[in-house]
């Protein structure tokens, strides 16, 4: 699976390509929003006002809205147990 993280006007967009299932990304977002994951600090989580998953298996996008940096999100992705 390939991942690319890009800064947007609203926050950060993560694109997952290749061997990626949309349900896995949805699961990752649910874990994050309910506090079941430890991939990012509480401080970073508080900066995110919205998480939206779009696309289909093989090409999934995750848009994060909030004052988060590309580096914070890349660090969180590196720790995620769902996608690694």
C-alpha positions, 0 to 999 in steps of 0.5 A, a space after each residue: 500500500 502506498 500513502 501520500 500525505 498533503 497539506 490542504 487549506 482545511 487540514 491534511 489529506 491522506 491518499 491510500 493507493 494499492 492494497 487498501 480496503 475502505 473498511 480498514 480506513 473507516 475502522 482506523 477513523 472510528 478507533 481514532 475518534 473513540 479513543 481506541 487508538 494510540 497512534 497520535 497524542 491527545 493534543 493532536 486529536 483535539 486539533 482535528 474537527 472532522 475526519 471524512 473517508 471517501 473513495 473505494 477499495 484500492 484508492 481511499 482518501 481520508 480528509 482531516 479538518 483542523 489545524 494539524 501539520 503534515 508531519 503530525 499525521 505522518 507520525 501517527 500513520 507510522 504508528 497505526 496498527 490498522 494499516 501497517 
